[in-house]
Structures are given as structure tokens and as C-alpha cells.
């Protein structure tokens, strides 16, 4: 998996994005109004709030997102995908998809893909007392 991550990171870097940038943009794009609280976004991504806050500061400086006050929590903030951020994601998504295909999917046999699907299904099953 390291080779896949290295390859996709290299391909994203060629268009000026990091893997974390892409993850933030893509997960925010899935939210209503392309907006999420910092806490919910951090939870969705499996990041700490402080890590996301620091990364969001860098992305905000590049115009990819903006922070807004959270009307329901005076201590929190909303992360809002900007038009520039959405355009950046729209341009990056096909490149990222091709990169994943090139570095991962195209290198596997149909049997490999079937095995991955079976493993995915097994991992979705609840643990039992015997596990």
C-alpha cells in the first residue's frame, strides 16, 4: 500500500495538492452546502481537531476553504468549501481517479479484486465472541 500512496501523492503533488488537501476537499464536498463543523469534519476524517485546524489554516490561505462562525456553538467554527476549492476538486478528481487506477486497480488481476471484495465484506461483519 505504501507504493500506491506514494504514487497517488506524487500525482496529486503535480497539480499542487497533498493527499490531506484532497481528503479535506472531497469530504467537505459531500456535506450539505459544502459545509461542516470542524469537529464533525475531523471525526469523519479520523483526524484530531487540532490537526484539522492547522491544515485548514493552510488551505484557507490558499483560498480552498474558509472558516465561518458556528451559529450553534460560539466556540466552534464551520469549514466551508469555497468556489475555488470546489473548482480545484473538480479538476483534481479525474486525475486522482486515474492515479488510483494506475497505481492500484490496473495492477491487480480479477481474482485479486474478488479477494479484496471478500476481505472487505468480512471486515464489515460484526465481531463475535469467537473472534
N, C-alpha and C positions, 0 to 999 in steps of 0.2 A: 504494500500500500504506500510505502514511502516513495517509490518511483512514480506512482500515479500522482501523489500530492506534489511532488517536485515538478513534474511535467505540467500539471494544471496551474501551479503557482507561477511557473515561468511564462506560460501563455497569457495569464492574466496580467502579469507584470509588463508584458509587451504592450498592453493597452492602458497602462497606468493604474492598475488596480491590484490590491493584495487579495489573498483569499478571504481574510476577515472583512475587507471592504465589500466584496461580493456577497458574503453571507449576510452582512447587515442590510445591504440594498435589497437583496432578494427576499429576506424575511419581512422587511418593512413593506415591501410592495404587496405582500399577501394580506396586509392588515386593512381594515376599512379606512378609507381616506388616506391610506399610506401612512398611518399614524399609530404610534404605540407609546405607552408609558415606558420609561427607561427600565423600570423593574420588570414589567411583563416581557419586554424585548430581551432583557438579559436572561430571564428564566427560559424563554423559548430557545435561545441560542446556547444555553448551558454555560453562560459566562457570569462572572461576578458583576455586580453593578458598577464597581469602580473600574473594572477593565473596560466595560462598555462605555462608561462615561469618558474615559481617556481617549478611547478610539473615536467616539462620536465627536469629541472636540477637534480631532484632526480632520475628520470627514466634513465637519461644519466649516472649517477654514477653507476647504476645497469646494464648498458650495453644494455638496452632495446631499446634505440634510440640514435641518435647522431644529433648534430646541424651541419649545414654547412652554409657557407655564401650564401646569396641570390644574385645570379648574376644580378637580375633586380632591387634590392633595397639594396644599400650599408648599410642602417641602419637596415635591417631586417635579418632574418635567416630562413633557411629551417629546418624542423624536418624530419629526415629520420629514418624509422624503420630499425633496424639492423637485421641481421640473427638471433641473439639470441632473439630479440624481436618478430620476426615472429615465431620462434620455440615455444616461450613461449605462444603466442596467439594460435598457432595450438594445443598445449597441453591443454590450458585453455578453448577453445571454447566448446568442448563437455561437459566439467564439468559445464560451465556456462549454457549451454542449458538445461542440466539435472536439474540444480538448479532452473531455471525459471519454468521448467515443474513441479517440485516437490512442489515449494513454491507458484505457481500461477495456471498454467493451470489445473493440476490434481485435484485441489480443487474446480473447477468450474463445473457446470452442462452444458450440451449442450445449455440450454436456457440462462444461464449466458453468454456463449461465443457469442451467437447470439446477445444478448443485447449489449455487448461490441462492436461488429462489427457495429451495428446500431448507437451507440453513436459515434464511430469513423467516420462513414460516415457523420453524421450530423455536426460534428465539422469541417469537410473538406469543407462543403458548405460555400460559401461566405456570409458574414453578409448582411442583407438587412436593409433598413431604419426602419423596424418594430422591429428589434432585440434590 
